[in-house]
């Protein structure tokens, strides 16, 4: 359960998707979808801890989470 309003997650996910399109990133080339990436980032900011816990929760490597 995450205590950030859905519109905030959706807004960040749309920004991430637009940035990926601007870069020309191919579809399905990232480990996380824009929504899951937004959740990872927001969890990391809310937790105030290292990125290792959100990375583990989203089943990606620590290196991927830092990128």
C-alpha positions in Angstrom: 0.0 0.0 0.0 1.3 3.4 -1.0 0.0 6.7 0.4 0.6 8.9 -2.6 -2.6 10.0 -4.5 -3.1 8.2 -7.8 -3.1 11.5 -9.8 0.4 12.2 -8.6 1.7 8.8 -9.8 -0.2 9.2 -13.1 1.3 12.6 -13.6 4.9 11.5 -13.0 4.4 8.4 -15.2 3.2 10.6 -18.1 6.2 12.8 -17.7 8.5 9.8 -17.7 6.7 8.3 -20.8 7.0 11.7 -22.6 10.7 11.9 -21.8 11.2 8.3 -23.1 9.5 9.3 -26.3 11.6 12.4 -26.7 14.8 10.3 -26.3 13.5 7.8 -28.8 13.7 4.9 -26.3 12.3 1.7 -27.9 9.2 0.2 -26.3 9.8 -2.6 -23.8 13.5 -1.8 -23.6 13.3 -0.7 -20.0 13.1 -3.0 -16.9 10.1 -1.0 -15.5 7.1 0.6 -17.1 6.7 4.3 -16.6 4.1 3.6 -13.9 6.3 1.2 -12.0 9.3 3.6 -12.4 7.2 6.4 -11.0 6.2 4.2 -8.0 9.9 3.3 -7.4 11.0 6.9 -7.5 8.2 8.1 -5.2 8.8 5.2 -2.8 12.5 6.1 -2.7 11.7 9.8 -2.0 9.1 9.0 0.6 11.2 6.4 2.4 14.3 8.6 2.7 16.5 5.6 2.7 18.8 3.9 0.2 17.4 2.9 -3.1 18.1 -0.8 -2.3 14.7 -1.3 -0.5 12.5 0.1 -3.4 14.7 -1.8 -5.9 14.1 -5.1 -4.0 10.3 -4.3 -3.8 10.1 -3.7 -7.5 12.3 -6.7 -8.4 15.0 -4.8 -10.2 18.7 -4.7 -9.5 20.2 -1.9 -7.4 22.1 -0.7 -10.5 18.9 -0.4 -12.5 17.2 1.4 -9.7 20.1 4.0 -9.4 19.9 4.6 -13.2 
